[in-house]
Amino acid sequence: MLMKPTYTPDIDVNLRYSDVNGQEVATGGGYSAGGKSLTGKSVSYDAAANEYNLLAADLSWGPGATFQTRYGVVFEWDTTDKFLWALLDFGALQDITNGTFLLDWATNLLAIAAGPPV
């Protein structure tokens, strides 16, 4: 799910879909409420980086999309709680005007460092 440019992440408070859905990019302009589902999911381990990478099919909005976003959230949809799994920081405001916004999941978009159990 893509977030409005005014969204301020708070990983201590934003734990579920219900905590952030009011900050979702407005429906229209090539964006539909709830975002998109990840398909083709798999995990790979990168021994050199000592991390696990979530891979999935690329997601795109457009052509013809018009919206602004800075952050995205990944959450699970199959339970009542709909817990957030990850916050995606695009590094800067993304201003899409009659274009295509692409999330390339094959480029280690979401990596989790491996470590000892806690």
trRosetta pair geometry for C-beta under 8 A, 3 or more apart (Angstrom, degrees):
i j d omega theta_ij theta_ji phi_ij phi_ji
1 17 7.8 103 -1 -132 156 93
1 20 7.6 137 95 112 136 119
1 21 7.7 -57 175 -109 162 67
1 24 5.6 -61 174 -119 116 109
1 34 6.4 -90 -97 176 110 26
1 35 3.3 -119 -88 -36 56 133
1 72 6.4 157 79 -161 41 75
1 73 5.2 -16 60 58 95 88
1 75 7.0 -7 8 17 117 108
2 24 6.9 88 78 -159 55 72
2 25 4.5 2 99 -7 103 129
2 31 6.6 -87 51 -138 128 135
2 35 6.2 143 -3 -104 66 99
2 61 7.7 -54 -16 -20 148 151
2 67 7.2 99 113 116 144 139
2 69 4.3 -55 -179 -114 112 155
2 71 7.7 146 -158 94 54 46
2 72 5.1 -39 -100 -102 56 87
2 101 7.8 42 -92 119 153 153
3 7 3.9 -51 161 17 123 163
3 20 6.9 -59 -104 178 115 116
3 23 5.3 9 -151 129 96 100
3 24 6.3 -76 -110 -111 50 38
3 25 6.6 128 155 -38 4 78
3 69 6.0 113 62 -148 52 95
3 70 6.9 -54 82 56 100 71
3 71 4.4 -8 44 77 130 91
3 72 6.4 -167 -1 -93 88 30
3 73 6.5 74 -47 -14 113 97
4 7 5.0 127 61 -30 74 94
4 23 5.3 -116 24 -176 104 68
4 24 6.9 67 -29 103 85 13
4 25 5.8 157 -74 -87 56 49
4 26 7.4 59 -92 -26 102 75
4 68 7.6 44 -161 88 52 87
4 69 7.2 -87 -117 -109 11 66
5 68 4.5 -15 -44 123 123 116
5 69 6.5 -134 -67 -109 69 20
5 70 5.4 92 -129 -18 62 104
5 93 5.5 31 -131 -129 117 110
6 23 7.3 -130 84 -145 82 97
7 20 7.3 48 -144 -155 128 99
7 23 4.1 103 -100 170 106 130
7 70 7.0 -165 57 53 95 103
7 71 5.7 -110 90 46 127 122
9 14 6.6 -93 -155 27 61 149
9 71 6.0 170 -57 -118 111 165
9 87 5.4 72 -132 -154 138 153
9 89 7.6 -67 -21 -82 153 101
10 13 4.3 7 114 37 121 106
10 14 5.3 121 69 -9 72 99
11 14 6.3 -55 -104 54 30 94
11 87 6.6 -103 -85 -14 101 139
13 19 6.4 176 140 -166 73 134
14 19 4.7 173 -131 120 53 128
14 20 5.1 54 -147 -59 112 110
14 73 7.6 -114 156 -109 127 143
14 84 6.1 9 140 12 85 161
14 87 7.7 76 97 -79 134 120
15 19 5.8 89 39 -7 57 155
15 83 6.5 -41 161 -139 75 77
15 84 6.0 -155 -174 28 24 103
16 19 5.0 109 58 -5 69 101
16 20 7.9 -177 92 9 44 86
16 75 7.5 87 -162 -143 40 136
16 81 5.6 -108 -116 174 121 72
16 82 5.5 87 -167 81 87 79
16 83 5.8 -55 -102 -102 69 42
16 84 6.4 -145 -92 -16 14 86
17 20 6.6 -86 -157 50 33 88
17 21 5.5 42 161 -51 77 108
17 75 5.1 145 -70 136 92 166
17 77 7.7 67 -58 -104 150 65
17 82 3.7 -33 4 125 120 132
17 83 8.0 -55 -20 -28 78 6
17 84 7.0 152 -60 -62 51 81
18 21 6.1 -31 -118 7 29 115
18 82 6.9 113 -18 64 80 121
19 84 7.5 -78 54 -21 118 127
20 23 5.3 -66 -169 44 69 110
20 24 7.2 96 136 -53 81 78
20 73 5.9 78 103 -9 162 164
20 84 7.0 66 6 -73 137 137
21 24 5.6 -15 -161 -21 49 118
24 33 6.6 86 118 -136 149 69
24 34 7.8 8 -147 -50 161 24
24 35 7.4 -121 -142 -44 121 89
25 31 5.0 -50 110 151 123 165
25 67 5.0 56 -168 178 129 144
25 68 7.6 178 -121 68 108 46
25 69 5.6 -48 -71 -78 126 109
26 29 7.2 64 87 20 94 119
26 31 7.1 101 85 76 46 125
26 67 7.1 -170 51 -122 78 115
27 31 6.2 -134 -127 100 37 82
27 32 6.0 33 -134 -136 94 35
27 33 4.8 -33 -77 -44 119 88
28 31 6.7 -4 58 54 30 79
29 65 6.2 69 146 -165 76 56
29 66 4.0 -100 -158 68 109 78
29 67 4.8 133 108 -53 135 89
30 61 5.0 115 138 167 107 96
30 62 5.4 27 -172 -79 153 57
30 64 5.5 162 -76 100 125 75
30 65 3.1 -124 87 -105 155 71
30 66 6.4 115 13 16 112 56
30 67 6.9 -134 61 -10 93 107
30 96 7.9 -92 67 119 138 130
31 61 5.7 9 -86 -151 74 146
31 65 6.6 80 -45 -146 80 106
31 67 5.3 14 -18 -28 137 156
32 35 7.8 -169 82 -59 73 6
32 36 7.9 88 59 -68 103 75
35 72 7.5 108 -123 -155 138 100
36 59 4.9 157 77 -143 142 124
36 61 7.9 -155 -30 -67 130 89
37 77 7.3 -69 -104 9 99 147
38 41 5.4 67 130 -71 114 107
38 56 4.1 -53 -167 -149 106 159
38 57 7.3 154 -167 42 60 75
38 59 7.4 -71 -98 -55 63 120
38 74 7.4 23 -34 -140 132 110
38 105 7.3 113 -138 -94 107 158
39 56 6.5 114 62 -172 35 98
39 57 4.7 -12 77 24 87 126
40 55 7.7 -65 124 126 90 85
40 56 5.5 124 78 -159 80 55
40 57 4.0 91 33 -36 130 94
41 54 6.9 -26 -153 -170 94 90
41 55 7.1 142 -154 84 44 57
41 56 4.8 -11 -93 -96 64 94
42 54 8.0 151 81 -159 38 48
42 55 4.9 -19 65 65 84 106
42 56 7.6 165 20 -76 62 50
43 52 5.5 -4 -173 -176 110 108
43 53 6.9 152 -157 75 58 47
43 54 6.1 -29 -101 -101 76 53
43 55 7.0 175 -92 17 23 84
44 52 7.2 158 80 -157 38 60
44 53 5.0 -15 60 57 88 101
44 55 6.0 42 -4 -17 105 125
45 51 7.6 177 -151 95 57 34
45 52 5.5 -32 -100 -101 69 71
45 53 7.7 178 -88 15 20 78
45 114 7.3 41 -144 -56 103 139
46 49 4.3 14 113 39 121 106
46 50 7.4 -54 94 3 76 16
46 51 5.4 -3 54 61 104 77
46 52 7.7 178 16 -92 77 20
46 53 6.1 56 -18 -19 111 114
46 108 7.7 -3 -28 -102 151 126
46 111 7.6 -29 25 -138 130 122
47 50 6.9 22 -167 -77 34 51
49 111 7.3 -39 129 -172 140 145
50 113 6.4 28 113 -157 90 76
50 114 5.0 -118 171 48 75 103
50 115 7.9 72 154 -65 115 62
51 111 4.5 36 151 176 138 108
51 112 6.1 159 -163 76 88 36
51 113 5.0 -50 -101 -101 94 43
51 114 5.9 -158 -97 -10 31 82
52 111 6.9 158 80 -157 42 62
52 112 4.9 -15 59 60 95 94
52 114 6.2 102 -24 -64 87 93
53 108 4.9 -75 -126 -116 129 75
53 110 7.0 127 -157 84 59 58
53 111 5.0 -25 -97 -102 75 82
53 112 7.9 -177 -78 20 30 69
54 105 7.3 -68 116 -165 77 107
54 109 7.6 -68 76 71 89 84
54 110 4.3 -16 45 83 113 115
54 111 7.7 -150 13 -79 73 35
54 112 7.6 60 -25 -9 96 103
55 105 5.6 119 -159 140 48 100
55 106 6.1 44 -143 -104 103 54
56 59 7.8 14 109 -34 116 95
56 105 4.1 -61 56 158 73 169
57 105 6.7 52 74 40 15 134
58 102 6.1 -5 179 -168 120 95
58 103 6.3 168 -160 83 68 58
58 104 5.4 -15 -113 -112 109 49
58 105 5.8 -160 -88 14 48 87
58 106 7.1 -45 -62 -6 92 96
59 102 7.4 155 84 -155 51 48
59 103 4.4 6 55 49 96 110
59 105 7.2 72 -4 -32 84 110
60 100 5.6 0 -174 -175 115 103
60 101 6.6 161 -153 81 61 50
60 102 4.6 -13 -101 -101 97 72
60 103 7.3 -161 -73 22 50 66
61 65 4.4 87 129 -96 94 154
61 67 7.6 -25 121 32 149 122
61 96 7.4 93 89 117 110 168
61 100 6.9 165 82 -153 48 55
61 101 4.7 2 51 50 98 100
62 65 3.6 -86 -71 -3 89 105
62 96 7.0 -122 -59 176 133 134
62 99 5.6 -27 -131 122 157 40
62 100 3.3 -152 83 -101 137 60
62 101 6.1 122 -9 11 119 62
63 98 7.7 23 170 169 80 60
63 99 6.7 -59 -145 -167 70 27
63 100 5.1 -48 -92 -60 60 100
64 98 5.7 -22 -134 -148 44 63
64 99 7.7 146 -36 2 10 11
65 96 5.1 -5 107 134 102 134
65 98 7.4 153 61 -122 35 14
65 99 6.1 -54 59 73 83 51
65 100 6.2 100 21 -105 115 33
65 101 5.7 -87 92 1 152 97
66 96 6.2 -153 -119 108 29 79
66 97 5.3 38 -123 -131 90 46
66 98 5.7 11 -69 -48 103 52
66 99 7.8 101 -80 21 59 67
67 96 5.7 8 53 57 60 105
67 101 7.7 -58 60 -21 97 147
68 93 6.0 -5 -171 -176 107 102
68 94 6.7 161 -154 83 55 55
68 95 5.1 -8 -106 -105 94 65
68 96 7.2 -178 -83 23 41 70
69 72 6.9 45 162 -63 135 79
69 90 6.9 85 113 5 89 148
69 93 7.6 156 85 -155 26 59
69 94 5.2 -15 65 57 75 105
69 96 7.8 2 16 2 93 109
69 101 7.5 69 35 -152 125 159
70 89 7.4 -10 151 -149 81 63
70 90 5.9 -148 -170 45 40 105
70 92 7.1 -98 -130 141 90 20
70 93 5.1 -44 -82 -98 96 56
70 94 6.8 166 -89 9 39 78
71 87 6.2 -23 -165 -173 118 93
71 88 6.2 144 -165 78 61 63
71 89 5.9 -22 -107 -101 85 54
71 90 6.8 -148 -83 2 33 89
72 87 7.6 149 81 -166 48 47
72 88 3.9 -6 59 55 94 121
72 90 7.2 79 -7 -43 94 102
72 103 7.2 -16 -1 -92 171 142
73 84 5.4 -53 -175 -138 119 115
73 86 7.1 164 -157 86 53 52
73 87 5.8 -24 -105 -107 74 60
73 88 7.0 -150 -72 15 24 84
74 84 7.1 105 77 -165 49 68
74 85 4.7 -56 104 64 98 102
74 86 4.3 16 41 50 115 95
74 87 7.9 -133 19 -61 78 21
74 88 6.8 85 -25 -30 95 105
74 110 6.9 -3 -8 -89 158 154
75 82 5.5 42 155 169 126 82
75 83 6.3 -174 -152 98 87 35
75 84 4.6 -51 -92 -102 98 52
75 85 6.0 167 -104 3 34 81
76 79 6.4 31 114 19 115 97
76 82 6.3 -158 81 -142 62 46
76 83 5.8 17 34 54 103 78
76 85 6.4 85 -30 -39 85 115
77 82 6.1 22 -115 -121 39 98
79 82 6.5 -167 73 -54 71 45
79 83 7.4 9 63 -1 123 88
84 87 7.3 32 162 -60 127 76
86 110 5.4 20 -180 -133 173 126
88 103 7.6 -2 -178 -130 164 128
88 109 6.9 -2 -125 169 119 103
88 110 7.2 -70 -89 -76 96 97
90 93 8.0 79 85 -116 118 9
90 94 5.3 -42 131 -32 157 119
94 101 6.4 92 147 -126 136 119
96 99 4.9 -126 -163 61 84 103
96 100 7.4 -127 -152 69 126 10
96 101 4.8 -71 -75 -56 153 107
103 109 6.4 66 180 -127 92 162
104 107 4.8 36 112 8 112 114
104 109 6.6 161 84 -55 57 120
105 109 5.3 -76 -119 20 49 131
105 110 7.6 -18 -140 14 84 96
108 111 5.0 8 -172 -53 97 117
115 118 8.0 27 109 -43 113 93
